[in-house]
Amino acid sequence: MHPQIIAALNIGNPYSPKPNDIAQRNAEMVLNYIEDINLERNLRFGPTLSGSLFITWKIEDWEFQMECAKNAYIIYSFSKVGYQIASGCVMFDDFIPQFEKYLLML
């Protein structure tokens, strides 16, 4: 498991649920994908108050915001120079093709 996920799970907030196995697994797969493409890693990562895990990745003029929700969906927003280019809510298998499409624009 990635150290970011372990750190997020260790953050104690009595008012929010811990991310479940589904959110953890999706976050793990997104982080693995980012590592596999071997680009600069300027990541922000953490839990949300709803029990999800968020990842924000800035690279060049782009910002990729992804929330791995506990219901197995990934809620995403991709921005370039502060302008939202794409957003949506999809399952992991449908997310990666969308993500790749915008990564190719780098």
ZAGUTI-91640 format. One line per 2 residues: number of its first residue (from 1); their letters; for each residue y, z, x of N, C-alpha, C. Coordinates in nm, 3 decimals. Example, Ala and Ser with C-alpha at 12.3 -4.5 7.8 and 13.67 -1.06 7.14 Angstrom:
BEGIN
1 = as = -0.569:0.780:1.319:-0.450:0.780:1.230:-0.330:0.780:1.320  -0.225:0.708:1.285:-0.106:0.714:1.367:0.003:0.787:1.290
end
This chain:
BEGIN
1 = mh = -0.118:0.000:0.085:0.000:0.000:0.000:0.124:0.000:0.090  0.224:-0.074:0.047:0.347:-0.084:0.125:0.420:0.050:0.130
3 = pq = 0.484:0.079:0.243:0.556:0.206:0.256:0.668:0.221:0.152  0.728:0.109:0.109:0.833:0.117:0.006:0.778:0.172:-0.125
5 = ii = 0.658:0.131:-0.160:0.597:0.177:-0.285:0.561:0.325:-0.273  0.506:0.364:-0.160:0.472:0.505:-0.139:0.597:0.591:-0.147
7 = aa = 0.705:0.547:-0.085:0.831:0.622:-0.090:0.884:0.631:-0.233  0.874:0.522:-0.308:0.921:0.522:-0.447:0.840:0.618:-0.532
9 = ln = 0.711:0.626:-0.506:0.625:0.717:-0.582:0.652:0.863:-0.548  0.701:0.887:-0.427:0.729:1.024:-0.384:0.866:1.075:-0.428
11 = ig = 0.949:0.986:-0.481:1.079:1.029:-0.531:1.056:1.109:-0.658  1.094:1.230:-0.658:1.068:1.315:-0.773:1.185:1.318:-0.870
13 = np = 1.166:1.260:-0.986:1.266:1.268:-1.092:1.193:1.314:-1.218  1.216:1.437:-1.259:1.141:1.490:-1.373:1.173:1.420:-1.505
15 = ys = 1.279:1.339:-1.508:1.321:1.273:-1.633:1.273:1.130:-1.646  1.201:1.080:-1.547:1.151:0.943:-1.558:1.004:0.940:-1.519
17 = pk = 0.928:0.855:-1.586:0.785:0.846:-1.554:0.762:0.776:-1.421  0.653:0.810:-1.357:0.614:0.742:-1.233:0.567:0.601:-1.269
19 = pn = 0.592:0.503:-1.183:0.542:0.368:-1.207:0.390:0.369:-1.218  0.338:0.300:-1.318:0.193:0.298:-1.339:0.126:0.200:-1.243
21 = di = -0.007:0.191:-1.253:-0.084:0.105:-1.163:-0.044:-0.042:-1.174  -0.011:-0.086:-1.295:0.027:-0.227:-1.316:0.157:-0.258:-1.242
23 = aq = 0.257:-0.173:-1.257:0.385:-0.194:-1.189:0.366:-0.189:-1.038  0.284:-0.095:-0.992:0.259:-0.083:-0.848:0.188:-0.208:-0.794
25 = rn = 0.089:-0.257:-0.867:0.013:-0.374:-0.823:0.103:-0.498:-0.818  0.185:-0.518:-0.920:0.275:-0.634:-0.920:0.378:-0.623:-0.808
27 = ae = 0.432:-0.505:-0.785:0.527:-0.485:-0.675:0.459:-0.513:-0.541  0.337:-0.469:-0.528:0.260:-0.494:-0.405:0.243:-0.645:-0.383
29 = mv = 0.211:-0.717:-0.488:0.191:-0.862:-0.476:0.322:-0.935:-0.443  0.433:-0.891:-0.502:0.563:-0.953:-0.472:0.599:-0.925:-0.325
31 = ln = 0.582:-0.801:-0.281:0.613:-0.768:-0.141:0.522:-0.844:-0.046  0.394:-0.859:-0.080:0.302:-0.938:0.004:0.348:-1.083:0.012
33 = yi = 0.391:-1.137:-0.100:0.438:-1.276:-0.102:0.561:-1.292:-0.011  0.654:-1.198:-0.021:0.775:-1.204:0.062:0.737:-1.195:0.210
35 = ed = 0.641:-1.109:0.243:0.596:-1.098:0.383:0.530:-1.227:0.429  0.451:-1.289:0.341:0.377:-1.409:0.378:0.467:-1.528:0.410
37 = in = 0.582:-1.537:0.342:0.668:-1.651:0.370:0.752:-1.629:0.495  0.747:-1.507:0.548:0.799:-1.478:0.680:0.948:-1.511:0.697
39 = le = 1.028:-1.475:0.599:1.173:-1.490:0.611:1.236:-1.353:0.635  1.362:-1.354:0.662:1.439:-1.232:0.682:1.416:-1.137:0.563
41 = rn = 1.400:-1.010:0.593:1.371:-0.912:0.487:1.487:-0.813:0.473  1.579:-0.845:0.388:1.689:-0.756:0.355:1.663:-0.706:0.212
43 = lr = 1.575:-0.606:0.201:1.527:-0.560:0.071:1.585:-0.426:0.031  1.607:-0.412:-0.098:1.630:-0.281:-0.161:1.515:-0.262:-0.258
45 = fg = 1.461:-0.144:-0.262:1.342:-0.120:-0.342:1.349:0.021:-0.400  1.300:0.038:-0.521:1.297:0.172:-0.577:1.245:0.175:-0.719
47 = pt = 1.228:0.296:-0.772:1.182:0.312:-0.910:1.299:0.302:-1.007  1.268:0.270:-1.131:1.369:0.271:-1.237:1.344:0.391:-1.328
49 = ls = 1.438:0.421:-1.412:1.421:0.533:-1.504:1.316:0.506:-1.612  1.279:0.379:-1.627:1.178:0.344:-1.728:1.036:0.342:-1.672
51 = gs = 1.019:0.374:-1.544:0.886:0.375:-1.485:0.844:0.243:-1.424  0.940:0.156:-1.397:0.914:0.028:-1.331:0.955:0.038:-1.185
53 = lf = 0.933:-0.067:-1.110:0.979:-0.075:-0.971:1.067:-0.198:-0.955  1.182:-0.180:-0.890:1.272:-0.294:-0.870:1.276:-0.333:-0.723
55 = it = 1.297:-0.462:-0.703:1.312:-0.519:-0.569:1.434:-0.608:-0.573  1.526:-0.587:-0.482:1.639:-0.677:-0.465:1.632:-0.732:-0.324
57 = wk = 1.633:-0.864:-0.313:1.620:-0.929:-0.184:1.739:-1.022:-0.166  1.817:-0.997:-0.063:1.931:-1.083:-0.030:1.895:-1.164:0.092
59 = ie = 1.914:-1.294:0.079:1.889:-1.385:0.190:1.989:-1.499:0.179  2.066:-1.516:0.285:2.175:-1.614:0.290:2.269:-1.589:0.171
61 = dw = 2.296:-1.693:0.090:2.387:-1.679:-0.025:2.315:-1.635:-0.152  2.186:-1.612:-0.143:2.104:-1.583:-0.259:2.075:-1.434:-0.274
63 = ef = 2.061:-1.392:-0.400:2.013:-1.257:-0.430:1.905:-1.271:-0.537  1.787:-1.220:-0.505:1.674:-1.224:-0.596:1.649:-1.082:-0.646
65 = qm = 1.664:-1.060:-0.775:1.640:-0.929:-0.834:1.515:-0.939:-0.920  1.420:-0.849:-0.894:1.293:-0.851:-0.964:1.257:-0.710:-1.005
67 = ec = 1.217:-0.692:-1.128:1.170:-0.563:-1.175:1.026:-0.579:-1.219  0.938:-0.505:-1.156:0.796:-0.506:-1.191:0.776:-0.400:-1.299
69 = ak = 0.770:-0.445:-1.422:0.764:-0.355:-1.537:0.623:-0.301:-1.556  0.616:-0.188:-1.622:0.486:-0.124:-1.643:0.401:-0.195:-1.747
71 = na = 0.455:-0.297:-1.816:0.378:-0.374:-1.913:0.326:-0.505:-1.854  0.328:-0.517:-1.721:0.275:-0.631:-1.644:0.371:-0.749:-1.635
73 = yi = 0.489:-0.738:-1.691:0.587:-0.847:-1.680:0.676:-0.825:-1.558  0.729:-0.935:-1.508:0.830:-0.930:-1.404:0.958:-0.984:-1.465
75 = iy = 1.059:-0.901:-1.464:1.191:-0.939:-1.516:1.272:-0.979:-1.394  1.325:-1.100:-1.395:1.392:-1.147:-1.274:1.528:-1.209:-1.305
77 = sf = 1.611:-1.207:-1.202:1.741:-1.272:-1.205:1.769:-1.322:-1.064  1.798:-1.451:-1.052:1.829:-1.511:-0.923:1.974:-1.556:-0.926
79 = sk = 2.049:-1.515:-0.825:2.191:-1.549:-0.817:2.222:-1.614:-0.684  2.320:-1.703:-0.687:2.371:-1.762:-0.563:2.522:-1.743:-0.563
81 = vg = 2.572:-1.683:-0.456:2.714:-1.653:-0.439:2.769:-1.581:-0.563  2.690:-1.490:-0.616:2.735:-1.409:-0.729:2.719:-1.472:-0.866
83 = yq = 2.675:-1.596:-0.874:2.656:-1.665:-1.002:2.508:-1.671:-1.036  2.475:-1.623:-1.153:2.334:-1.625:-1.195:2.286:-1.768:-1.214
85 = ia = 2.177:-1.800:-1.148:2.120:-1.934:-1.154:2.000:-1.937:-1.249  1.920:-1.832:-1.247:1.800:-1.827:-1.332:1.768:-1.682:-1.366
87 = sg = 1.704:-1.665:-1.480:1.657:-1.532:-1.518:1.543:-1.550:-1.617  1.464:-1.446:-1.631:1.354:-1.453:-1.725:1.266:-1.330:-1.719
89 = cv = 1.161:-1.335:-1.799:1.065:-1.226:-1.808:0.928:-1.292:-1.826  0.846:-1.286:-1.722:0.718:-1.356:-1.722:0.611:-1.270:-1.655
91 = mf = 0.486:-1.312:-1.675:0.374:-1.249:-1.605:0.377:-1.295:-1.459  0.309:-1.220:-1.372:0.313:-1.248:-1.229:0.274:-1.392:-1.196
93 = dd = 0.166:-1.442:-1.256:0.120:-1.578:-1.225:0.222:-1.685:-1.261  0.305:-1.659:-1.360:0.410:-1.753:-1.397:0.538:-1.730:-1.316
95 = fi = 0.550:-1.611:-1.258:0.669:-1.577:-1.181:0.672:-1.650:-1.046  0.560:-1.653:-0.976:0.557:-1.709:-0.841:0.604:-1.854:-0.837
97 = pq = 0.561:-1.943:-0.929:0.615:-2.080:-0.924:0.767:-2.084:-0.943  0.821:-1.998:-1.030:0.966:-1.993:-1.048:1.033:-1.946:-0.918
99 = fe = 0.978:-1.843:-0.860:1.031:-1.786:-0.736:1.029:-1.892:-0.626  0.917:-1.961:-0.610:0.906:-2.064:-0.507:1.007:-2.175:-0.525
101 = ky = 1.029:-2.213:-0.649:1.125:-2.321:-0.678:1.263:-2.287:-0.623  1.306:-2.164:-0.639:1.438:-2.125:-0.591:1.439:-2.092:-0.443
103 = ll = 1.327:-2.046:-0.389:1.320:-2.025:-0.244:1.331:-2.156:-0.168  1.284:-2.264:-0.227:1.294:-2.395:-0.162:1.439:-2.442:-0.153
105 = ml = 1.528:-2.382:-0.230:1.670:-2.419:-0.226:1.745:-2.352:-0.111  1.679:-2.262:-0.040:1.745:-2.193:0.071:1.783:-2.290:0.180
end
